[in-house]
Amino acid sequence: MRLLRTLLLSMAMVSLPAMAQEHVHGDRGVPDEAPSAERPVRDLDAALRDEGSALRALRTSVRSRERDRVDRAVGDYVSVQDELRVGLRAGGGDEARARDASRIQKVCRESLATLRGLADGAPPALGERVDEAIAAAERTFGIAAELAGEDADSAPRTSRGGCGMGSSGHRGH
């Protein structure tokens, strides 16, 4: 519960200044920090970071009997996200950013399907963490879709599935 409060408090501290700036100035942009072309990349990097944090929180909150199931379901995504963030930070032109955003969308689709499958059988306490991870993955997917110039509504809405075959849904990335 303490971790959840800390996570929610940190998310609120990050979003409140931006919301206040939007209310006063009508723009959520950060003045003089970076050119506007870098803003979507910065947003996507932050979304990936938040999603990774939610997945780590999910993994640390489970009891030992559920730990193997959760590790199989979401363990790979944390390392994949780190690789994607490194690629995203490497920069490049619009084509490279669109390619990175498409890769991130693909991983998010797989992550969402796996997390939704995990949520189906999760006890209530774990279900809250799974829901947080799903919300973070959906935010990441939406920002990646926007950066790639695609429709964010194309996210899978299935409750079962994953990254391929096998009991955990993972087939490797």
Secondary structure, 3 states (H helix, E strand, C coil): CHHHHHHHHHHHHHHHHHHHHHHHHCCCCCCCCCCHHHHHHHHHHHHHHHHHHHHHHHHHHCCHHHHHHHHHHHHHHHHHHHHHHHHHHCCCCHHHHHHHHHHHHHHHHHHHHHHHHHHHCCCHHHHHHHHHHHHHHHHHHHHHHHHHCCCHHHCCCCCCCCCCCCCCCCCCC
